[in-house]
Amino acid sequence: MTGQQLKNSILQMAVQGKLVPQDPNDEPASVLLARIRKEKEELIKAGKIKKEKNPSYIFRGADNLPYEKVGKNEPVCIADEVPFDIPESWEWVRWATLSESIQYGYNAPAQENGRIKMVRISDIQDNSVLWETVPYCDIRESEIDAYLLKPNDILFARTGGTVGKSYLVQEVPEEAIYAGYLIRTRYSNQLCPQYLKYFMESELYWSQLREGTIATAQPNCNGKTLGNMLVPIPPLLEQFRVVEKLNKIMLCVNEYSIAYSKAKRLNDNFPEQLKKSILQEAIQGKLVPQNPADEPASVLLEHICAEKQKLIAEGKLKKDKHESVIFRRDNSHYEKRGSEEVCIDDEIPFDIPENWTWCRLNELCIKIGAGSTPTGGKAVYVSDGIKFIRSQNVYNDGLRLIDIAYITEEINLKKSGSIVLAKDILLNITGGSIGRCAIVPDDFDIANVNQHVMIIRLLDPVIRQWIHTILISNYIQNLIMDVQVGVSREGLSATKLMNFLIPLPPIREQKQILELYAIISNRLSGL
């Protein structure tokens, strides 16, 4: 049960008379309502409030069912409209019967300076008015009294996303009126204001509001809907007892709501957080035991480097300006670039097993580079042609091509440096999706990419699943966030990416880790 559900349940008990015991010594609500009706008649005679056209009077008939007399009409049984039974000392009443006025607010532009402050819907947050930010407006002196706010007034949002939200005015630090999208209801001072406010938070109130709300693009509700609402009224002393009880309970409900939200977040995030933790263990060599019979990763790296040198010698690959060799000596890590050897212990993020090795991502690749947007942008897209992959197509679980764009063969040839091939790895390098990474399927035909996507082409595609796993790990994702470039820090350069340190296990261990992680990940996804 959520905090809101618990609150709704408690408020439902309160408005049904089930939260506190009834006291037979309390003056019945019927006597209280008779006094309120008499008080309204006197205010009408004095010209202080308007006379209702068709006042409502609800009473219990001889058959103990609720009846309503509206204006001069004959009483009608409203048992079908009354949602539940209430105690004998309580009464059903329309909101309009309780109200001295139900009035719409004043329409005027908000200003920094003006005659008087004007409270808007947006100025009411968490059951309080942010008085320091309430704007001013201009209004004729003769109109001010009609819109002035007083303590215990209730404001009611009549339109927009907050329709139905209410606010009990507790204090007015300086003269203020209220804006046109609000309704002010002012009622007899013989009622407990906090009880009425709690009613306006109950499901009984909201269900009646939904029935009376005009369903448009901008939902709205009027004063008539509010006036027609059925309100269960307890004796006055019981109103105060209900409020006192609710005030105490709501403190506990708020604590419960906070605890529930925290627990829910933990529960919702637990599978993903656990996956990330297990993945971190995996890339540190802690998920499966090492096998001394496995060919060390250093030999795999030597094969890759030798193959790269062969391609360079054949003119199929440009000489690597950033060639790097990382090795261990005296229990430390060193990197050789050209003739220079540098200790890089400060750069090594964690320990790895003896038969693993560290290398720069660039050492494993024959291409790391981003694409570009063709001249003309979206205007040159065509309905069919060469797939043009953008960041919205790249996800950790693969490419999503539902909304793929297309470019012509001619544009594709002009952008030959960013043609995508099967088994490539694509990495988003800008924007909100930075770090998302996908492997291009083995049966993929051809595509191109824009400037927001980096192509990572491995010399040996056999290790692509491992490299993809490393790239989506917290280790690399945190690196990406740390090394972004540009004024807005929303971009990852090819140079930075090339220099990322990659923990490389033996081939057989890579397969074991990936298989076990896939099993664990699938099981966690089912939680």
C-alpha positions in Angstrom: 0.0 0.0 0.0 1.4 3.4 -1.0 1.4 6.4 1.3 -1.4 8.0 -0.8 -3.4 4.8 -0.6 -3.0 4.6 3.2 -4.0 8.3 3.5 -7.1 7.7 1.3 -8.1 4.8 3.5 -7.8 6.8 6.7 -9.6 9.8 5.3 -12.4 7.4 4.1 -12.8 6.1 7.7 -12.8 9.7 8.9 -15.6 10.9 6.6 -17.6 7.8 7.4 -17.5 8.4 11.1 -15.3 5.4 11.8 -12.1 7.1 13.0 -13.2 8.4 16.4 -16.1 7.2 18.6 -19.3 9.2 18.7 -20.3 10.9 21.9 -24.0 10.9 22.7 -23.6 14.1 24.6 -22.5 16.0 21.5 -25.0 18.4 20.0 -26.3 16.6 16.8 -25.2 17.9 13.4 -28.8 18.6 12.5 -28.9 21.3 15.2 -25.7 22.8 14.0 -27.0 22.9 10.4 -30.2 24.5 11.5 -28.2 27.3 13.1 -26.1 27.7 9.9 -29.3 28.0 7.8 -30.7 30.6 10.2 -27.3 32.5 10.1 -27.4 32.5 6.3 -31.0 33.9 6.3 -29.9 36.8 8.5 -26.9 37.5 6.2 -29.2 37.5 3.2 -31.7 39.9 4.9 -28.7 42.2 5.8 -27.7 42.1 2.1 -24.3 40.7 3.0 -24.7 37.5 0.9 -26.9 36.5 -2.1 -29.9 34.4 -1.7 -29.7 30.9 -3.1 -32.1 30.3 -6.0 -33.0 26.7 -4.9 -31.6 26.0 -1.5 -31.2 22.3 -0.6 -32.4 20.7 2.6 -31.4 17.0 3.3 -33.1 15.0 6.0 -33.9 11.5 7.1 -37.4 10.3 6.3 -39.6 8.0 8.4 -38.1 5.1 6.6 -34.6 6.2 7.7 -33.6 7.0 4.1 -32.1 10.3 3.0 -34.4 12.8 1.3 -33.7 16.1 -0.3 -36.0 19.1 -0.7 -34.7 21.6 -3.4 -36.4 25.0 -3.4 -40.2 24.6 -3.5 -40.0 21.1 -5.0 -41.3 18.0 -3.3 -38.7 16.0 -1.3 -37.0 13.3 -3.3 -35.2 10.2 -1.9 -31.5 10.4 -2.7 -30.5 7.0 -1.3 -28.9 6.1 -4.7 -26.7 9.3 -4.5 -25.6 8.9 -0.9 -22.4 6.7 -1.1 -22.4 5.2 2.4 -24.1 5.2 5.8 -23.1 7.7 8.5 -23.7 7.8 12.3 -27.1 8.9 13.6 -25.6 12.2 14.9 -24.2 13.1 11.5 -26.0 14.7 8.5 -25.5 14.9 4.8 -25.5 18.4 3.3 -24.6 20.1 0.0 -21.5 22.2 0.0 -23.6 25.2 -1.1 -25.7 24.9 2.1 -22.5 25.3 4.2 -21.2 28.1 2.0 -21.8 31.8 2.4 -20.3 32.3 -1.1 -18.7 30.3 -3.9 -16.9 32.9 -6.0 -14.5 32.9 -9.0 -11.3 34.9 -8.7 -10.2 38.2 -10.4 -8.8 38.2 -13.9 -5.8 40.6 -14.3 -2.2 40.3 -15.6 0.4 39.5 -12.9 2.9 42.4 -12.3 6.0 43.0 -10.3 4.4 46.0 -8.7 0.8 47.0 -8.4 -2.1 47.8 -6.1 -2.4 44.4 -4.3 -1.0 40.9 -4.3 -2.9 38.3 -6.3 -2.5 34.6 -5.4 -2.4 32.2 -8.4 -2.5 28.4 -8.6 1.2 28.3 -9.1 1.8 30.2 -5.9 0.3 27.4 -3.8 2.8 24.6 -3.1 2.5 21.8 -0.5 -0.5 23.4 1.2 1.1 26.7 1.7 1.3 30.0 -0.2 4.8 31.2 -1.3 3.9 34.7 -0.3 7.4 36.2 -1.2 6.9 35.3 -4.8 3.2 36.2 -5.1 2.9 38.9 -7.8 0.8 42.1 -7.7 -2.0 43.3 -9.9 -4.0 46.4 -10.5 -7.7 46.4 -9.5 -10.3 49.2 -8.9 -10.7 50.0 -5.2 -14.4 49.4 -5.4 -13.8 45.7 -6.4 -11.2 44.8 -3.8 -13.5 43.8 -1.0 -15.3 41.2 -3.2 -12.0 39.3 -3.8 -10.1 39.8 -0.5 -8.7 36.7 1.1 -9.4 36.0 4.8 -8.1 33.3 7.1 -10.2 30.0 6.8 -11.2 30.8 3.2 -10.8 27.7 1.0 -9.3 28.2 -2.5 -10.2 25.6 -5.1 -8.3 25.2 -8.5 -11.0 25.0 -11.2 -8.9 24.3 -14.3 -5.8 22.6 -15.6 -3.6 19.9 -14.3 -4.3 20.9 -10.7 -8.1 21.0 -11.0 -9.7 20.2 -7.7 -6.7 20.9 -5.5 -7.7 23.0 -2.5 -5.9 25.2 -0.1 -7.1 26.4 3.4 -6.0 30.0 3.9 -4.4 30.1 7.3 -2.9 33.5 7.3 -2.8 36.6 5.0 0.4 38.5 5.9 -0.7 41.4 3.7 -3.8 42.3 1.7 -4.3 39.8 -1.2 -6.9 38.7 -3.7 -7.0 35.5 -5.8 -6.7 34.9 -9.5 -9.4 33.9 -12.0 -8.5 30.2 -12.2 -9.3 29.8 -8.5 -12.7 29.6 -6.7 -13.0 30.9 -3.2 -15.5 29.3 -0.9 -16.4 31.0 2.3 -18.5 29.2 4.9 -20.0 29.5 8.3 -17.6 30.1 11.2 -19.6 27.5 13.1 -17.8 24.8 11.2 -14.3 23.4 11.7 -12.2 24.6 8.7 -9.7 21.8 9.0 -12.4 19.2 8.8 -13.7 20.7 5.5 -10.1 20.7 4.2 -9.6 17.1 5.1 -12.9 16.3 3.3 -11.5 18.0 0.2 -8.6 15.5 0.3 -10.8 12.5 0.6 -11.8 10.1 -2.1 -15.4 11.0 -1.5 -14.6 14.6 -2.6 -12.4 13.5 -5.6 -14.9 11.0 -6.9 -17.7 13.7 -6.9 -15.2 16.1 -8.6 -14.4 13.6 -11.3 -18.1 13.1 -12.1 -18.6 16.9 -12.4 -15.3 17.7 -14.3 -15.7 18.7 -17.9 -13.4 16.4 -19.8 -11.6 18.6 -22.3 -8.0 19.1 -23.3 -7.8 21.5 -20.3 -10.0 19.8 -17.6 -12.1 22.2 -15.7 -14.7 22.3 -13.0 -17.1 25.0 -12.0 -18.7 26.4 -8.8 -21.9 24.5 -9.5 -20.0 21.2 -9.2 -18.5 22.3 -5.9 -21.8 23.5 -4.6 -23.6 20.2 -5.4 -21.1 18.1 -3.6 -22.4 15.9 -0.7 -20.6 16.5 2.5 -21.0 14.3 5.6 -21.1 16.6 8.6 -20.4 15.4 12.2 -21.4 17.3 15.3 -19.0 20.3 15.8 -17.1 18.8 18.7 -16.6 15.5 16.8 -15.3 17.6 13.8 -12.5 18.8 16.1 -11.9 15.3 17.5 -11.6 13.9 13.9 -9.2 16.7 13.0 -7.1 16.2 16.1 -6.9 12.4 15.4 -6.1 13.0 11.7 -3.3 15.5 12.5 -1.6 12.9 14.6 -2.1 10.0 12.2 -0.9 12.1 9.2 2.5 12.6 10.8 2.8 8.8 10.8 1.4 8.5 7.3 4.0 11.0 6.0 6.8 9.0 7.6 5.3 5.8 6.2 5.1 7.4 2.7 8.7 8.5 2.8 9.8 5.0 4.0 7.6 3.3 1.4 9.0 5.5 -1.4 12.5 4.7 -0.4 11.8 1.0 -0.2 10.0 1.1 -3.6 13.0 2.8 -5.2 15.3 0.3 -3.7 13.1 -2.6 -4.8 12.7 -1.1 -8.3 16.4 -0.4 -8.7 17.6 -3.5 -7.0 17.8 -5.8 -10.1 19.7 -3.2 -12.1 22.0 -2.2 -9.3 22.8 -5.8 -8.6 23.4 -6.4 -12.3 25.9 -3.5 -12.3 27.6 -4.8 -9.2 27.9 -8.2 -10.7 29.2 -6.7 -14.0 31.9 -4.8 -12.0 32.9 -8.1 -10.4 33.0 -9.7 -13.8 35.3 -7.2 -15.4 37.7 -7.4 -12.4 38.0 -11.2 -12.9 36.0 -12.1 -9.8 33.0 -13.8 -11.4 34.6 -17.1 -12.6 37.8 -18.8 -11.4 40.9 -18.5 -13.5 42.3 -21.5 -15.3 46.1 -21.7 -15.4 45.8 -23.7 -18.6 44.2 -20.8 -20.5 46.4 -19.0 -22.9 47.2 -15.6 -21.2 45.6 -12.5 -22.5 49.0 -11.0 -23.2 49.4 -13.6 -26.0 46.0 -12.6 -27.5 47.1 -9.0 -27.4 50.4 -9.9 -29.1 48.5 -11.6 -31.9 46.3 -8.5 -32.4 49.3 -6.2 -32.4 51.1 -8.4 -34.9 48.1 -8.5 -37.2 47.8 -4.7 -37.0 51.5 -4.3 -38.0 50.9 -6.6 -40.9 47.9 -4.5 -42.1 50.1 -1.4 -41.8 52.9 -2.9 -43.8 50.4 -3.9 -46.5 49.1 -0.3 -46.6 45.6 -1.4 -45.5 45.9 0.5 -42.2 47.5 3.8 -41.3 50.4 3.7 -38.8 49.1 4.2 -35.3 50.3 7.5 -33.8 49.2 6.4 -30.4 50.7 3.0 -30.3 51.0 1.8 -26.7 52.3 -1.3 -24.9 51.4 -1.8 -21.3 53.4 -4.3 -19.2 54.1 -5.2 -15.6 57.5 -4.8 -13.9 58.5 -4.8 -10.3 54.8 -5.3 -9.3 53.9 -2.0 -11.1 52.3 -1.1 -14.4 54.3 0.6 -17.1 53.3 2.0 -20.5 55.7 2.3 -23.4 54.9 4.9 -26.1 57.7 5.1 -28.7 60.9 4.9 -26.7 59.4 6.4 -23.5 58.4 4.2 -20.5 56.1 5.7 -17.9 54.7 4.1 -14.7 50.8 4.3 -14.9 49.9 2.8 -11.5 47.9 5.9 -10.7 45.8 5.3 -13.8 45.1 1.7 -13.2 41.5 1.6 -11.7 41.6 -1.9 -10.1 43.5 -5.1 -9.9 43.0 -7.9 -12.4 44.2 -11.5 -12.4 47.7 -12.4 -13.4 46.7 -14.0 -16.8 44.7 -10.8 -17.7 46.3 -7.7 -19.2 45.6 -4.0 -19.5 45.6 -2.3 -22.9 44.3 0.9 -24.5 41.1 0.5 -26.5 42.9 1.8 -29.5 45.3 -1.2 -29.4 42.4 -3.5 -30.1 40.8 -1.5 -32.9 41.4 -0.7 -36.6 38.9 2.2 -36.5 37.5 4.6 -33.9 35.7 7.5 -35.4 32.4 9.4 -35.6 30.2 10.2 -38.6 28.7 13.5 -39.7 25.4 14.9 -40.7 25.1 15.3 -44.5 24.9 18.8 -45.9 21.3 19.9 -45.8 20.5 17.9 -42.6 17.1 16.2 -42.4 16.1 17.7 -45.8 18.3 15.2 -47.6 16.8 12.2 -45.9 14.9 9.9 -48.3 12.1 7.3 -47.8 14.4 4.4 -48.8 18.1 3.9 -49.3 21.1 3.5 -47.0 20.3 3.3 -43.3 21.5 6.4 -41.4 22.0 5.5 -37.8 21.5 8.2 -35.2 21.8 8.2 -31.4 18.1 7.4 -30.9 18.8 4.1 -32.7 21.6 2.9 -30.4 20.7 1.0 -27.2 22.7 -1.3 -25.0 20.6 -4.2 -26.0 21.0 -3.6 -29.7 20.0 -1.3 -32.6 16.4 -0.1 -32.8 15.6 0.7 -36.4 11.9 1.5 -36.2 12.4 5.2 -36.8 15.6 4.8 -38.9 16.4 7.6 -41.4 17.7 6.9 -44.9 20.3 8.6 -47.1 21.1 8.1 -50.8 23.9 5.9 -52.1 25.6 9.1 -53.4 25.7 10.7 -49.9 26.8 7.4 -48.4 29.8 7.2 -50.8 30.7 10.8 -49.9 30.7 9.7 -46.2 32.6 6.5 -46.8 34.7 7.1 -43.7 31.7 6.5 -41.5 30.2 3.4 -43.2 29.0 0.9 -40.6 29.8 -2.8 -41.0 28.5 -5.9 -39.4 30.2 -6.7 -36.0 31.1 -3.0 -35.4 30.3 -1.5 -32.0 28.4 1.8 -32.0 28.7 4.2 -29.1 26.7 7.4 -28.5 29.1 10.2 -27.7 26.8 13.2 -27.1 23.6 14.3 -25.4 21.4 12.6 -22.9 22.1 9.1 -24.3 25.9 9.4 -24.1 27.4 6.1 -23.3 24.7 3.9 -24.8 26.3 1.2 -26.9 25.2 -1.4 -29.4 26.8 -4.3 -31.3 26.0 -4.3 -35.0 24.5 -7.7 -35.8 26.4 -10.3 -37.9 23.8 -10.3 -40.7 23.7 -6.5 -40.9 24.1 -5.2 -44.5 25.3 -1.6 -44.6 24.6 1.8 -42.9 26.2 5.1 -42.1 26.2 7.2 -38.9 25.9 10.8 -37.9 28.3 12.9 -35.7 26.6 11.8 -32.5 27.7 8.1 -32.9 31.2 6.6 -32.8 32.2 3.5 -34.7 34.5 1.1 -32.8 35.8 -1.5 -35.2 37.9 -4.3 -33.6 40.6 -6.0 -35.4 39.4 -9.3 -33.9 35.6 -9.3 -33.7 35.6 -12.4 -31.5 36.2 -10.1 -28.5 33.3 -7.7 -29.4 30.9 -9.1 -26.8 33.6 -8.6 -24.1 34.4 -5.0 -25.3 30.7 -4.2 -25.4 30.3 -5.5 -21.9 33.2 -3.4 -20.7 31.8 -0.3 -22.4 28.4 -0.5 -20.7 29.9 -1.2 -17.3 30.0 1.4 -14.5 33.7 1.6 -14.9 33.6 3.0 -18.5 30.3 4.8 -18.1 31.8 6.8 -15.2 34.9 7.5 -17.3 32.7 8.8 -20.1 31.1 11.2 -17.7 34.5 12.3 -16.3 36.2 13.0 -19.6 33.5 14.7 -21.7 34.7 17.7 -23.7 33.2 20.9 -24.9 31.6 23.9 -23.1 28.5 22.0 -22.1 30.5 18.8 -21.3 28.2 16.8 -23.5 30.6 15.1 -25.8 33.2 12.3 -25.9 36.2 12.7 -28.3 37.7 9.9 -30.3 41.1 10.6 -28.7 39.7 10.2 -25.1 37.9 7.0 -26.1 41.1 5.6 -27.7 42.9 6.0 -24.4 40.4 4.2 -22.3 42.1 1.3 -20.4 40.5 -2.0 -21.1 40.9 -5.1 -18.8 41.4 -8.1 -21.2 41.0 -11.7 -20.1 41.9 -14.9 -22.0 39.4 -15.7 -24.8 38.0 -18.8 -23.0 37.5 -16.9 -19.8 35.7 -14.1 -21.7 33.2 -16.7 -22.9 32.7 -18.1 -19.5 32.2 -14.7 -17.9 29.7 -13.6 -20.6 27.7 -16.8 -20.4 27.4 -16.7 -16.6 26.6 -13.0 -16.6 23.9 -13.5 -19.2 22.3 -16.2 -17.0 22.4 -14.1 -13.9 21.2 -11.0 -15.8 18.2 -12.9 -17.2 17.2 -14.2 -13.8 17.5 -10.7 -12.3 15.3 -9.2 -15.0 12.5 -11.6 -13.9 12.5 -10.2 -10.4 
